[in-house]
């Protein structure tokens, strides 16, 4: 994952890549937390 953002930073706009990175994080953090909770319930 980190390599994708590094590539974006190298090839594209600095502001565009950081915006995309932030957008991706905000989009995915809730689902990642949600998945962790489900996994915790299944495993626990």
C-alpha positions in Angstrom: 0.0 0.0 0.0 2.7 2.4 0.9 4.4 1.9 -2.5 1.2 3.0 -4.3 1.2 6.3 -2.4 5.0 6.7 -3.0 4.4 6.2 -6.7 1.5 8.7 -6.7 3.7 11.2 -4.9 6.5 10.8 -7.4 4.4 10.9 -10.5 1.5 13.1 -9.6 0.8 16.3 -7.8 2.0 16.4 -4.2 -1.3 17.9 -3.1 -3.3 15.4 -5.2 -1.6 12.4 -3.7 -1.9 13.6 -0.1 -5.6 14.5 -0.7 -6.1 11.0 -2.2 -4.3 9.5 0.8 -6.4 11.3 3.3 -9.6 10.6 1.4 -8.7 6.9 1.3 -7.9 6.8 5.1 -11.1 8.5 6.1 -13.1 6.2 3.7 -11.5 3.0 5.0 -10.9 3.6 8.8 -14.6 3.0 9.8 -14.8 -0.3 7.8 -11.4 -1.4 9.1 -12.6 -0.8 12.7 -15.9 -2.5 12.0 -14.0 -5.5 10.5 -11.8 -5.7 13.6 -14.8 -5.8 15.9 -16.5 -8.6 13.8 -13.2 -10.6 13.8 -12.9 -10.0 17.5 -16.4 -11.4 18.1 -15.8 -14.4 15.8 -12.4 -15.3 17.3 -13.3 -14.3 20.8 
